[in-house]
Amino acid sequence: MSENTSPIRLIVSGQSGTGKSRVISILEQLVSKQLKCNGLSVQVVVVAPTGLAAFNIGGTTIHRLLCLPVEHGKPTDYKRKIKTEITLLQSYLSGGER
């Protein structure tokens, strides 16, 4: 990414059946194609807040991407990441694991 551009951050929302998954799929394809044409080897990461939403867009959950703990029914304690979690996250973001 050049110094004159900023990252694209986009939230796609709407009721069921409005085409969100299709829009996300097309955007992912366009961005990936553009990056490849510019000679960049960059992975496009598509995330969603729930497992079902992630499945529908062929992505992953925000919690899994960031290696955040999920504890149902009680507040989550986000302690500092230990070295192995940081290494895992770096590997995933660099395309080493899917």
Contacts in CASP RR format, 6 or more apart in sequence:
PFRMAT RR
TARGET T0000
AUTHOR 0000-0000-0000
METHOD contacts of the structure
MODEL  1
MSENTSPIRLIVSGQSGTGKSRVISILEQLVSKQLKCNGLSVQVVVVAPT
GLAAFNIGGTTIHRLLCLPVEHGKPTDYKRKIKTEITLLQSYLSGGER
1 7 0 8 1.000
1 40 0 8 1.000
8 31 0 8 1.000
10 27 0 8 1.000
12 20 0 8 1.000
12 23 0 8 1.000
12 24 0 8 1.000
13 20 0 8 1.000
14 20 0 8 1.000
20 57 0 8 1.000
21 56 0 8 1.000
21 57 0 8 1.000
24 46 0 8 1.000
24 57 0 8 1.000
25 57 0 8 1.000
28 44 0 8 1.000
28 46 0 8 1.000
31 44 0 8 1.000
32 44 0 8 1.000
35 42 0 8 1.000
35 44 0 8 1.000
43 93 0 8 1.000
43 94 0 8 1.000
43 95 0 8 1.000
45 59 0 8 1.000
45 60 0 8 1.000
45 65 0 8 1.000
45 93 0 8 1.000
46 57 0 8 1.000
46 58 0 8 1.000
46 59 0 8 1.000
46 60 0 8 1.000
47 54 0 8 1.000
47 59 0 8 1.000
47 60 0 8 1.000
47 61 0 8 1.000
47 62 0 8 1.000
47 65 0 8 1.000
48 54 0 8 1.000
48 56 0 8 1.000
48 57 0 8 1.000
48 59 0 8 1.000
48 60 0 8 1.000
48 61 0 8 1.000
48 62 0 8 1.000
49 61 0 8 1.000
49 62 0 8 1.000
50 61 0 8 1.000
51 61 0 8 1.000
54 60 0 8 1.000
54 61 0 8 1.000
54 64 0 8 1.000
62 68 0 8 1.000
63 69 0 8 1.000
63 70 0 8 1.000
65 89 0 8 1.000
65 92 0 8 1.000
65 93 0 8 1.000
66 89 0 8 1.000
67 81 0 8 1.000
67 85 0 8 1.000
67 88 0 8 1.000
67 89 0 8 1.000
68 76 0 8 1.000
68 78 0 8 1.000
69 76 0 8 1.000
69 77 0 8 1.000
69 78 0 8 1.000
70 76 0 8 1.000
71 77 0 8 1.000
81 89 0 8 1.000
88 97 0 8 1.000
91 97 0 8 1.000
92 98 0 8 1.000
END
